[in-house]
Amino acid sequence: MYQHLLDIHNVSILTPEQIRDGWLHHIYSNEDAPNNENFLWVSNETAYYLMQDGLLPPSTSEPNKNPHYEMIDAQLTTEIFGLFAPTRPDIALRMAHLPIRTTAKNNAEWAAEFYVVMYALASYVDNELSMKKKVFWLAEQARWRLPNGTPVAGMYDYIKEAYDANPDKNDWESTRDEIYERYQVGGGDSYVYNQSFDAGINFAASLVSLFYGEGDLPRTIRIGSLTGWDSDNPTATWGGLLGFMLGRKNVEWAFEQDDLAETYWISRTRRNFPDRTPDMAGEDTFPLMAKRGVYIIDRVVIEELGGGVDLENDVWYIPDHGGDFSPAKLLQK
């Protein structure tokens, strides 16, 4: 939906009104949805009805309006903004700010930003590195965005240290169990557990699958889906990141199959999207979606990054800031 809104409005940064109007136009309420299920939960659900009542982002994530502001919602809806600003996490964060603040604040906001940073830098990481070294480098850069002294920063540092100290890298369960004891039960790093949809506990769980998955796509997905809590969502985040870095052919190779589906059936849960594939099942395809995404990146590269686009050779030219990438400068809150 966010890609669609950027596309139809021909902008790189959405306004509060564009976000509200897009949500209300494309998302059912429970009252008018088929079977009375609009496929929204916790903070997304609350934000939707706040928009119906006339509120705009970021007010829809303020704690006095939305009691679910520290749930996982923004972590699973905003990573794509990192892809829209290749090599520039600062621009990606500016693009993602209001979409994140539609539903999240504080720890939930910072966790979502962590993922956005990794997605943005996936176009920057040294291609000569192994996949394991790539994902660890990306995580280290994104750590700069987590404010020191916050629960999410403490979680990152604790879990990374637990992984490093563990001599058996197949024993991810021990670190998962430590998360349960330290954070859900013990309230470590000033974290207060509420429910399995919390942004914090799921951010911690995502780091288990990221570190112990070590850049291996099937292994990362397997660990992520078994870790617990709201496990499908962090798993989808890493599937998207690693899949982007690997490319389709390598994803097919990783799963030993070459017949991955291309069609996308958005009307199952959303409404008022055009049917771009009238002769096929669903309303869209992933190649068509990717093509529109590339068009958005073209605009961002020119208008936000100050670069250029060579359509003939299919190349983006992005200024390198003198060759000095400083995560501390671009990311530290």
N, C-alpha and C positions, 0 to 999 in steps of 0.2 A: 504494500500500500504506500509506503513512504517513497519507494522508487517511482511509483505511478504518479504521486503528487509532484515530485520534482520534475517529472517528464511533462505532465500536462500544463504545469504553471511555468515551465521553462526558466526555473530558478535553481540556484545552488543552496540557498538557505530558505527554509520555509518560515512563514510568519505564523504567529499564534492562530490567526483567523483561518489560514489555509489548513493548518493541522486540525483545528476543530471541525471545519466544514468537511474535510476529508473523512474524519472519523464518523461523523454523523451520516454522511452520504453512503459510505461503504460498509459500515458495521450495523448489524441488526441490533435492536433492543431485544430484551427477553420477551417483551410484550408482542412484538411483531415478527419474531424469528420463527422459522419452521420448528415445530415441536417445542417452542418456547425456550430454545437454547441458542444464545448468540456467540458461544465459544469465546467468551471473555471471563477472566477470573481475577480475583483480588484487586490489585491496584488498577489494572486496565479497566475492570468493570466499574470501579468507583469513579475513575477519571471520565469514563464515557458518560455516566449519568450526571456528573458535575458539568460537563460540556452541554448536555441537554438543558441544564438549568442556567446556562449562560456564562459559565466560567471559561477562561482561556488558560492555556499553558503559559507560564509555569505554575499558576495558582492551583491547577489541578493536582499538583504533587505536594502542596503545602500541608504539613502535618495537622494543622487545625481544620483542614478541609478533607484531607484524604488520610485516614488512619492506616492505610496499607502502603504508605510511601516507601517503606523499606522492604517491600517484597521484591521478587525476582523479575518482575515484568519487563523492565527496560533492558535487562541483560539479553533478552531473547528477541528483541525487535529492532535494535539500533546498530548492531555490528556492521551492517552493510555500509554505513557512512564512512567507515575506514577504507573500504574499497573505492569509494567515490573520490578520495583524495590521496592517490598513491604517493608514497614517500613522505607525506606531510601530515603527521598526527595532529599538529596544532590546528590545521584547517579542518581536518576531519572532526575534531572535537567541537569546533565552532559550528559546523553543519549539524552535528548530532545533539547540540546542547538542548534546544527546545524539545525535540522528540524524546530525549532522555528525561527532561524535566516535566514532560507531560504526566509521567507516572512515578518518578523516582527522585529522591533527595538523599543527601548524605551518603551513607555506605552503599546504598543501592545505586546511587548516581556514580560513585567512584568505581564500583565494580563494573558497571556498564561502560564507563570510559576506558577502563583497563582493556576490555575486549576491542573497543574501537581503535585504540592505539595499536594493538597487535595486528589488526586487519590492515591498517594504513601502512605499517612498516613491513608487511609481507611482500610489498613491491620493492623494498629497499634492502632487505637482508642479503648478505653475500651468497650468491648462488653456488659458490665453491664449497660451502659448508655442508655437512651432512644434515638430514632432516632433524635429527636430535639436536644438533648444535643450533640450527635455525630457530627452533621453537624455544629453546632456552634463552637465546639472545633476545628474541622478541619479548619474552616474559620479563627479562631483566630491564629492557627499556621501558616497558609499560609500568613496571614497579615505580618509576619516577612519578607517575600520576597519582599514586595512592598517598594521601597525606600521612606523614609519620604520626604515630600515636593513635591512629584510628583502628577499629577492629579489623577492617579489611587489610590494612598494611601489616598488622600483627599476624594475621592469618597467612599472608604471603610469606613472610619471613619465617614463621614457625614451620610451615609445611615444606618449604624449600630446604630448611635445615634438616627436617626429619627425613626427607628423601636423600639428601647428601649423606646422612649418617647411617642410612640403612644399607647393610652389606648385601642384602638379598633384594634386588630390584624387581623380582617377581612378587614380593610380599607387599603389595600395595594395601592389602586389607589392614595391616597393622597401623598404617598412617591414617586410613579412614577411621579406624576405631579410636585412635588418639584424638581425631577431630571431634568425634561424638563426646568423648569424656571431657576434653578441654573446653569445647565451645558450647555444645548443646546442654551438657550437664553442669560444667564448671564455670561457664561465663568468662572464659579466658579473654584477655585483651579488651575487657569491658564490653564484650558482646553479650547481648540479651536475646536468647532464642525465643521466638514466638511460635512458629509453625514451620512445616516442611517446605513452604514456599518462600521462606526468608531469602533475601538477597545474600546475606552474609554466609549462612551455612552452605548454600549452593555455590557461592564463589569458592569457598574452601574445598568443597567436593570437586569442583572443576579443576583445581590445581593438582589434585591427586591424579586424575586421568591425564592431565597435560604432562606432568613430570614423569610419571611411571609409564605413560604411553610412549614417551621418548621419540615422538615424531612418526611413529608407525600408525597409519590410519586405522586399520582394523583393531589393533590392540588398544588404541586410545578410545575408540568407540565402545569396545567391549568393557574396558574398565569403567568408563564413564557411565554406561548404562547399568552397571552393577553396583555403583558406589552408594546409591541410596538418595534419600530426600527427593527433590524434583529432578531426577537424574536424566530425563530425556532432554532437558533444555541445555545444560552445559555440554552434553554430548553433541547436540546439534551445532553448538557454537564451534567446537573443535572440528567437527566434521566439515563445516563450512570453511574454516580457516585452512585446514590441511588439504582439503579438496581444491581450494583455490591455488594453493602453492604447488600442488602436484599436477593439476590439469586433468582433463577428462580421461585421457588414455591411461595415465598412471593410476587413476582411481579404478578404472576397469581392471587393470592389471592387479591391483592390490586385492580386489575381490574375486579375481579369476572369472570374470564374465564381461561380455562385450555387448550386452543387450539392455543396458540401463534405460529406464523409461525417460522420455523427454516431455511428456505432456503434463500440464498443471491444471488442476481442477479447483479454481479459487471459489467458484460459486457454491461449493459445499459449505463454506463457512462465511463468505462475504457476499456483498451484493453490488450491483451497478458497475461492474467491470465489463469492458467490451469483450465480445467473443472474437478473438483473433484467429481462431482455428475452427471455422464453422463446419468443416468437413472431417474434423477429428474429435475424439473425446476430449472433454475439458474445454477451457477457454484460452489457453496459452501454451507455449512451450518454453523450456529453459533456454534454448538457443535464441528465441525471439526476445525473451526477457534480458538475456545477456547483451544482445545488440542494443537495446534501449539503455541498458546500464552503461555501455561504452559511450554512447552519445552524451550521457550526463557527465561522465568523466572528461570527455573532450571539453565540455563547457567549463568544468571546474579547473582543469589544467590551464585554460586560457584566462578565465576571469578571476580565479581565486589564487592560483599558484604562479601566475605571471609567466607561464610557459607557452609552448606552441604545439600544434598537432600537424604531423605529416601524414595526410590521409593516403597518399600514394604508396608510402612505404610502411604504413600502419605503425607509426612511432609517435610517442609523446616526448617532448622536450621539456624537462622540468629543471629550473635553476637549482644548483646544488649548494648554494650558500657558501661558496668558496671551498667546497669539499669538506666543511666542518659541520658534521651533524652533532648537535648537542642536545641529548634528551633532557638534561637538567634545564636547559634554556627553554625548550619547547613544551615540556610536560609538567614540571614540578608545580604543584598548587601552592 
